[in-house]
Amino acid sequence: MSVASEAATRQAPSGVMSRTDRAAVFLTLLGEEEAANLLARMGPSELQRLGRAMCALGEVGQDGIAEALADFVTEAEREVLPARDRSAEMRRLLERSLGPTKAESMMRRIEPEARPRTIEIARWLAPAVLVHLIEEEHPQVIAALLLMLEPEPAAEVLSGLPGAQQSLVVERIARIGPVSTRAIEMIDRLLTQRIGASFGADALALGGPREAANLINLAAGEVRNVVLPAIAQRDPPLAEAIEEELFTFEMLFTLDPQAMGRLLRDVDNEKLVDALKGLSKQEREPFFAAMSSRAADGIKDEIELRGRLARSEVEAAQRAIVEIARQLADEGEIVIGDDSGEFV
């Protein structure tokens, strides 16, 4: 705003106060920060004249205030506000007043046509998917992202993280200060990369049988048995398309020893023990057949020594292994299913 500085230098019009006095009154009506921002734009001579006028002001009545404001309005009518990025300007103002996180939320309400950030897309992902995307990131990054989610899914994501990581994330949530715009942009880029790497380059277009199948594969409980029959009643071809994209843990039983060996190289022993704990001895054989006798005996011993596991723990380990198998299949390193190409 240059009106105040210009007002201090122009010849005074007819009236009770000089133009400099009117500028001085106008500045006193502003808050300290706003007045300081205006003063910072002036030169030394302007500051000297205006500062002298402000120090000399006595009590200013309603007429004086009205005269100063009227002069400001007159000057403003001569001004033209240049075209610029209003969204960016509004975002900066909101960040100063509300903080980056709340400012981002408010901008989504007042700027509905803006391109959604990947962070916004992340709000719609299942917590298990988010865990898969961020579990290897620094606890500070995870903490910042969780603060941008609704409390319930954020809590589910936290529960899905490894136990040792949970305390680090919670500690940073408790200590975290303002999240800068640069940090938000960094998290946005990170999620874009992670989603693209996990679900393909076109993942941000969203939708499709593959994405639906990925979510079902990662979901806990009887989601598959509930969701697919319901979809089949409304849209049988769509249900069939999703079914074709689904990988199940049982599909791994048909892997040949070479493919199974490739899969097991990427599977953590703890997850493997948990996953096999819920299988019968016969169902475990395809896994043991791909190992050396010594390695197979070691896994068998660990299974026997492992205490009772909740069904949810077994299923979580199996889902994690299925996800690894899916990635290897997408990369062409293994084939799941028959050789017809239905699952590649």
C-alpha positions in Angstrom: 0.0 0.0 0.0 1.7 3.2 -1.2 -1.1 5.6 -0.5 0.2 6.7 3.0 3.7 7.4 1.8 2.4 9.4 -1.2 0.0 11.3 1.0 2.9 12.4 3.1 4.6 14.1 0.2 1.8 15.8 -1.7 0.6 19.4 -1.2 -2.1 19.6 1.4 -5.6 20.2 0.1 -8.0 22.6 1.6 -9.2 21.4 5.0 -8.3 21.3 8.7 -5.2 19.0 8.4 -2.3 18.8 6.0 -1.8 15.7 3.8 1.0 14.6 6.1 -1.2 14.9 9.2 -3.9 12.9 7.5 -1.4 10.1 6.7 -0.2 10.2 10.3 -3.8 9.8 11.5 -4.4 7.0 9.1 -1.3 5.1 10.3 -2.3 5.5 14.0 -5.6 3.8 13.1 -3.8 0.7 12.0 -2.3 -2.1 14.1 1.4 -1.9 14.9 2.4 -4.6 12.5 0.4 -3.1 9.6 1.8 0.4 10.3 5.3 -1.0 10.5 4.9 -2.7 7.1 3.9 0.6 5.6 6.7 2.6 7.2 9.2 0.0 5.9 8.3 1.0 2.3 9.1 4.7 2.8 12.3 6.6 2.3 14.2 8.4 5.0 12.8 11.9 4.2 9.2 10.5 4.1 9.8 8.7 7.4 11.1 11.9 9.0 8.1 14.0 8.0 5.6 11.4 8.8 7.3 10.5 12.1 7.4 14.2 13.2 3.7 14.5 12.3 2.7 11.4 14.3 4.7 12.5 17.4 3.0 15.9 17.2 -0.6 14.6 17.0 -2.7 15.4 19.9 -6.2 14.1 20.4 -7.9 13.5 17.1 -11.7 13.8 17.0 -14.2 12.0 14.8 -14.0 14.8 12.2 -10.3 14.4 12.0 -10.5 10.6 11.6 -13.3 11.0 9.0 -11.1 13.5 7.1 -8.1 11.2 7.1 -10.2 8.2 5.9 -11.9 10.3 3.3 -8.5 11.3 1.9 -7.4 7.7 1.9 -10.5 6.7 -0.1 -9.9 9.6 -2.5 -6.4 8.4 -3.1 -7.5 4.8 -3.4 -9.9 5.6 -6.1 -6.9 6.7 -8.2 -5.0 3.5 -7.6 -5.1 0.3 -9.7 -4.3 -3.0 -8.0 -2.0 -4.9 -10.4 -3.0 -8.5 -11.4 -1.1 -11.1 -9.5 -1.5 -14.5 -7.9 -4.3 -13.8 -5.5 -4.4 -17.4 -4.3 -0.7 -17.4 -3.3 -1.2 -14.0 -1.6 -4.3 -15.3 0.3 -2.4 -18.4 1.3 0.4 -16.4 2.8 -2.0 -14.2 4.8 -3.8 -17.2 6.2 -0.5 -19.0 7.1 0.5 -15.9 9.1 -2.8 -15.8 10.9 -3.7 -19.5 11.2 -0.6 -21.5 10.7 0.3 -23.6 7.6 -1.9 -26.6 8.4 -5.1 -24.7 9.1 -4.4 -22.3 6.2 -4.2 -25.3 3.9 -7.5 -26.6 5.1 -9.1 -23.1 4.7 -7.7 -22.7 1.2 -9.4 -25.9 0.1 -12.7 -24.4 1.2 -12.3 -21.0 -0.5 -10.5 -22.3 -3.5 -12.5 -25.3 -4.6 -11.3 -25.3 -8.2 -7.6 -25.5 -7.2 -5.8 -28.7 -8.1 -5.9 -31.0 -5.1 -2.7 -31.8 -3.4 -1.6 -35.4 -3.1 -2.0 -34.8 0.6 -5.7 -34.4 0.0 -5.7 -37.6 -2.0 -4.0 -39.3 0.9 -6.9 -38.5 3.1 -9.0 -40.9 1.1 -6.6 -43.8 1.2 -7.1 -46.7 3.6 -4.8 -46.3 6.7 -3.1 -49.6 5.8 -2.2 -48.2 2.4 -0.8 -45.0 4.0 1.3 -47.2 6.4 2.8 -49.0 3.4 3.6 -45.6 1.8 5.2 -43.9 4.7 6.5 -46.5 7.2 10.1 -46.1 6.0 10.1 -42.3 6.3 11.6 -40.2 9.1 9.3 -39.9 12.1 9.2 -36.1 11.7 7.7 -36.5 8.2 5.2 -39.1 9.5 4.2 -36.9 12.4 3.5 -33.9 10.1 1.4 -36.0 7.8 -0.6 -37.5 10.6 -1.5 -34.0 11.8 -3.0 -33.3 8.4 -5.3 -36.3 8.6 -8.5 -36.7 10.5 -7.9 -38.1 14.0 -9.5 -41.5 13.5 -7.5 -42.5 10.3 -4.4 -40.9 11.7 -4.7 -43.1 14.8 -5.1 -46.2 12.6 -2.0 -45.3 10.6 -0.1 -44.8 13.9 -1.3 -48.3 15.1 -0.1 -49.8 11.9 3.5 -48.5 12.3 6.2 -50.7 13.9 6.2 -50.4 17.7 9.6 -48.8 17.9 8.6 -46.2 15.4 5.3 -45.3 17.1 6.9 -43.7 20.2 9.2 -41.6 17.9 6.3 -40.3 15.9 4.1 -39.5 19.0 7.0 -37.7 20.6 7.4 -35.5 17.5 3.7 -34.8 17.4 3.9 -33.6 21.0 6.9 -31.4 20.3 6.1 -30.2 16.7 5.8 -26.5 16.1 4.4 -24.7 13.0 4.7 -26.8 9.8 6.3 -24.6 7.1 4.9 -24.4 3.6 8.1 -25.9 2.3 7.6 -28.9 4.6 4.1 -29.4 3.3 5.3 -29.2 -0.3 8.0 -31.8 0.5 5.4 -34.2 2.0 3.2 -33.6 -1.1 6.1 -34.5 -3.4 7.0 -37.5 -1.3 3.4 -38.9 -1.4 3.3 -38.3 -5.1 6.4 -40.4 -5.6 5.3 -43.1 -3.2 1.8 -43.4 -4.7 3.3 -43.5 -8.2 5.8 -46.2 -7.2 3.3 -48.4 -5.5 0.3 -48.1 -7.8 1.7 -47.0 -11.1 2.5 -43.8 -12.9 -1.2 -43.1 -13.5 -2.2 -43.6 -9.9 -3.1 -39.9 -9.3 -5.8 -40.2 -11.9 -7.5 -42.4 -9.3 -9.9 -45.2 -9.8 -10.1 -48.5 -11.7 -10.3 -52.2 -10.8 -6.6 -52.4 -10.0 -6.8 -49.6 -7.3 -10.0 -51.2 -5.9 -8.3 -54.6 -5.8 -5.2 -53.1 -4.1 -7.3 -51.7 -1.3 -9.2 -55.0 -0.8 -5.9 -56.9 -0.7 -4.6 -54.6 2.0 -7.9 -54.3 4.0 -8.3 -56.3 7.2 -11.2 -58.6 8.0 -13.8 -60.0 5.6 -13.8 -57.0 3.2 -13.4 -59.1 0.1 -16.3 -61.4 1.0 -18.5 -58.5 1.8 -17.6 -56.0 -0.9 -17.4 -58.2 -4.0 -20.8 -59.9 -3.7 -22.4 -56.5 -3.1 -20.8 -55.0 -6.2 -21.7 -58.1 -8.2 -25.4 -57.4 -7.5 -25.1 -53.9 -8.9 -22.5 -54.4 -11.7 -21.4 -58.0 -12.4 -18.7 -57.0 -15.0 -17.1 -54.6 -12.6 -17.0 -57.2 -9.8 -15.4 -59.6 -12.3 -12.8 -57.0 -13.3 -11.9 -56.4 -9.7 -11.8 -60.1 -9.0 -9.3 -60.6 -11.8 -7.0 -58.0 -10.2 -7.1 -59.5 -6.7 -4.2 -61.4 -5.3 -4.8 -63.7 -2.3 -2.4 -65.4 0.0 -3.7 -68.8 -1.2 -2.5 -67.9 -4.7 1.1 -68.1 -3.5 0.6 -71.8 -2.8 0.9 -72.5 -6.6 4.2 -70.7 -7.1 7.0 -72.8 -8.5 10.1 -73.1 -6.2 12.0 -70.6 -8.2 9.3 -67.9 -8.0 8.7 -68.7 -4.4 12.5 -68.4 -3.7 12.5 -65.0 -5.4 9.6 -63.9 -3.2 11.1 -65.1 0.0 14.3 -63.1 -0.6 12.2 -60.0 0.0 10.2 -61.3 2.9 11.3 -60.6 6.5 11.6 -63.8 8.5 9.3 -62.5 11.3 6.5 -61.7 8.8 7.0 -65.1 7.2 6.7 -66.9 10.6 3.6 -65.0 11.5 2.0 -65.7 8.1 2.8 -69.4 8.2 1.6 -69.7 11.8 -2.0 -69.6 10.5 -1.5 -72.3 7.9 -1.8 -76.1 8.1 1.4 -78.1 7.6 0.4 -79.0 4.1 -0.2 -75.4 3.1 3.3 -74.5 4.5 5.1 -77.0 2.2 5.3 -74.7 -1.0 7.2 -72.2 1.2 9.6 -74.8 2.7 10.2 -76.4 -0.7 11.8 -73.2 -1.9 14.2 -73.1 1.1 17.3 -75.0 2.0 16.7 -77.8 4.5 18.5 -75.8 7.2 16.5 -72.6 6.6 13.2 -74.6 6.5 14.0 -76.3 9.8 14.8 -72.9 11.3 11.5 -71.4 10.3 9.6 -74.5 11.5 11.3 -74.2 14.9 10.4 -70.5 15.1 6.8 -71.3 14.3 6.7 -73.9 17.1 8.2 -71.4 19.5 6.0 -68.5 18.5 3.3 -67.9 21.1 -0.4 -67.6 20.2 -1.1 -65.0 17.6 -4.3 -63.1 17.0 -5.9 -63.9 13.7 -5.5 -60.2 12.8 -1.7 -60.5 13.2 -1.6 -63.5 10.9 -3.7 -61.8 8.3 -1.6 -58.6 8.5 1.6 -60.6 7.8 -0.1 -62.5 5.0 -1.3 -59.2 3.4 2.2 -57.8 3.6 3.6 -60.8 1.8 0.9 -60.6 -0.9 1.8 -56.9 -1.5 5.4 -57.9 -2.0 4.3 -60.6 -4.4 2.2 -58.1 -6.3 5.1 -55.8 -6.7 7.3 -58.5 -8.0 4.6 -59.6 -10.4 4.1 -56.0 -11.7 7.9 -55.9 -12.3 7.7 -59.2 -14.2 10.0 -61.1 -11.8 7.3 -63.7 -10.9 4.0 -64.9 -12.3 1.1 -65.6 -10.0 -1.7 -67.8 -11.3 -1.6 -69.9 -14.4 0.3 -69.2 -17.6 -2.7 -67.7 -19.4 -1.7 -64.2 -18.5 -4.6 -63.5 -16.3 -2.3 -62.6 -13.4 1.1 -61.1 -14.5 
